[in-house]
Amino acid sequence: MSYKIVTLALMLITLGLTFTSCEENQAELNTHDVTEVIDLEATGELTFTANGEDFVSSGFVSSDGWQISFNHVYVTITNLSAYQTDPPYDPHTGDEISSEIVAELDGVFTIDLVQNNQDVTPVTIGTLENIPVGFYNALSWNMVPAENGPAQGYTIYIDAQASKEDQSYNVFLGFEHGYRYTAGEFVGDVRKGFVTQDNPGDLEITFHFDHIFGDFEQPADSDLNMIAIGFEPFAEFMQEGTVQEDLFSLSQNLPEETYTKLLEALSTLGHTGEAHCFCTVI
């Protein structure tokens, strides 16, 4: 469909009256058609990325003092869509996003957030071409268990190392629950989501893994550390230098309160920059 705005012809009328003694000339009517055409069929590119931030790329110290470094952090994403919404979408409502302009990336993508090693550059998920230009200020995606590869059967799969004093463990944690996230505009140092003909846009899914393990650099009573369970509950399952658990085994072994906190923390992992999302377990 061609989208064009046509300015209606403007009738510019000049009435010239010239008088002579005892003689009147007929008025002259001049009419000009002015047509302005603006092409709104312009398209551009939008790239979707995922970012585990420096918590994943460089590691960090958990709220209970464990140094955690990551070898791999796999997440599996599908049903990834960007929207142009007016008014802006508010994730706190929990409503579905309503938009006439939607850009959808087909496929299921399992990506390793540690792919760039010490570089905190976001990992590319995929790029859409020839989509309508404009400001994509809302985003949604699903997280589902991977169908194959190292993360098979898990939505999130962590391969890490954790150490504290004279203790050191290999850590393998798999989380098999599925999630649907809906988000508004990206919040960060720069604004994202603008697509023009000359400049491709990008949108970022940001994962905050400190929501699980906490952050030693934050006060113990900070909001972050109050929702996190730290690493100590996982360390209690150490067997021959290895912690290898999934949600099913954790549900059987963790205290109910700790397991409930873990589930709540997992649902808050997904962000767009620092902006919170609405999450539904699927």
N, C-alpha and C positions, 0 to 999 in steps of 0.2 A: 504494500500500500504506500502511495506517495503522500508525504505530509508536507503541504505547502500553505503558506499564508499569503493571500492575495489582497493587497490593499485596493479597495474599490476606487474606480476612476474618480478623480476629483475634478469637478467642473469649475474651471477658473473662468469666470465671466468678467469681461471688461466692457463696460458700456461707454462708448465714446460719443459724446454729443458736441457738435461744433455749430456754433451759431454765426450766421452772417446777417447783415441788415436785410430784414424782410425775407430771410431764407433759412430753412432748417434742414440740415442734413440728416439722413436716416442713421440711427444708432447701429453700430457694428458689433456683432456678437462673436467673440472668439472662444472656442471650446477646445481644451487639451485633455487627452487621456493620459493619466500618470499611473503606471502599474508597477508595483514593487513586489518581487518574488523572493521569498526567503525559503531556502531548502532545509526542511527539518528531517530529511532522510539520512542525515549524517550518522556515521557509526564509528566505533572505536574498539579498543581492547581493554579487557579487565583480567587481571591476574589474581588468583587466590593463593595465599600463602599460610603457613602454620609456623608458630614460633614458641619454643619452650623457654625463651629468654636465657639470661646467663645462669639461672638456677640449673638448667639442664646442660648448657654448653660448658660451663666452668665448674659446676658443683657448688655445694653450700653446706653449712652446718645446721643440722636440725635443731628444733627448739630444746631437745634434751641432750645436745652436745655430740651427736654423731656426724662425722664428716662423710658426706655422701657424694660420690662421683658416678657419673652415668656413662656406661658403654653404649647402650642403645635405649631409646624410649620410643616404642612404636605406638601410633594411634591410627585407627581406621575410620575414615570419614566418607560419607556418602550424602546424597540429596543436598548438595551444596548450592545455595541460591542467594543471589543479591537482589535487592529491591530499591526502587525509588519511591519513597513514601512521603506523603504530605497530608496531614501533619506528620512529624517524625514519630517513628515507632517507639513506644515506651515498654521495655521488657518487664517492668514491674507489674504491669497489668496481667501478664500471663496470656494475653490474647494472641491469636494467630496474626501474622503480618498481612495487611491488606495493601495491595499495590496493583496498578494496571501495567507497570513495567517490571518484568521479572527476568533476570538472566540466570539460567540454570546450567551447572556443569554436570554432565552425565558421568556416571561411573562410580566405582568403589576404589578408594585410594588408601593404601597402607603406607605411611611414611615414617621415617626415623627422624625424630626431632634433633638427634645428635649428629645428623648427616654432615653438618658443617663444622664439626669438631669444636675448636675454640672460637670460631667465628659465630657471632650471634645473629648473622644474617638469616632472615626467615627462609624456610624451605618452601620451594614452589610446589603447589598441589596441581595446578593446571591453569590454562589461559583460555578465555573466551574471546573470539574475534567477531567482528561485525555485529556488535550489540548497540542499541540506541545510546547516544551520548547522554550525559547528565550526571547527577549526583546520586550514587548508590549509598544510601544512608541506613540500610538495614540488611541483616544477614541471618541466614538460618542454615543449620546442618544437622545431620544425624551421625551418631557414632555407633558402630556395630562391630560384632566380633569378626576378626580377619578370617578369611576362608582358607588361607594357606600361608606358608612361610613361617618364620620364627614366632610370630604372634598368633598363629592359628588358634582360633577358639576364644581369643581375647580382644576386647575393645581397646584396652590399654595394656601394654606389656613392657615391664621395666627390667632391664639388665643393668645392674649397678654394683658398686662396691661400697661398703660402709665400714668405718673404723672409729674406734674410740679407745684411747689409752692403749692397752695391749691386746685389744680385741679387733679382729678384722674378718669380715664376712663377704662372701659373694652373695648377691641378692637377686632373686628372680621373683617378681611379683606380677601376677596376671589378674586383671579385673574384667569380668565377662559380661557385666550388665551393659545394656544399650541405653543411649541418651539422645534426646532431641533438644537442641539449643536454638533459641531465637534471640537476636541481639539488635540493638539500635546502632547508632553511629560509632565508629572507632574513636577511642579516646586515647590520645598520646601526644608526643611532641609535635607531630604534624597531623593534619587531617587527611584521611584516606577516602577513596571511593569516587573521586572525580574522574570521569571519562570524557575526553574530547577527541576530535579527529586527529589532532597533532600530538597529544600526550596520553599514552595508555594510563589507566588507573590500576590500583591494587587495593585489596582488602585482606586483612589479617585475622586469622583465628589464633588467639593467644592462650597458652596453657600455663596455669600458675600451680606448679607442683609443690610449692611451699604450703599450699592449703592442706596437703596430706601430712607433710613432715614438720611443718612449722619452720621458723627462722630464728636462729640463736641471736641474731643481731637486733631482733625486735624485742620489746619488753615482754616479759612472761605473761602479763595480763592484757596484751594487745589483742584486738579482735582476731587477727590472724592466728596467733598462738592459742587462742581459746577454742577455735574450731578444729585445729590440727591435733593429731594424736601422737606426733613425733615418730621416732624410729624404734624406741625401746619395745613397744608391743610386738613388732616384727622380730626383733633380736631374740625374744624369748623362744622363738620356734627354731633357733639355730640347730642344725644337724650336720656334724662333720664340716664345720666351717661354711655352711651354705644355708641361706634362708630361701625356701622355695614354697610359695603359697599362692592361692587364688581365693576369690571371695567365698567359694563354697567351704573350703577348709577353714578360712578365717571365721566364718559364721559359726563353725562348730567349736572353735578354740578361743576366740577372743571373748572377754566379758561383754555382755550384751550392750552396755553403755558405750564401750569403746568401739564395738562393731557399728553401732548406730551412728556414732560420730564419724567413722570412716566413710560410711555411705553418704552422709551429708556433705563431707568434704569432697568426695568424688563428683558430686553433682555440681559443685562450684568451680571445677577446674577450668571450664571453657569461658573465655572472655574475648572481647575485641579490644586489644590494648589493655587499658585499665577499666573498661566499661563492663559491667556485670551483664549476665544473660539470664533469661528464664530457661529453666531446665526441667524436662519431663523424662522420667525413666520409661524406656520402651522395651 
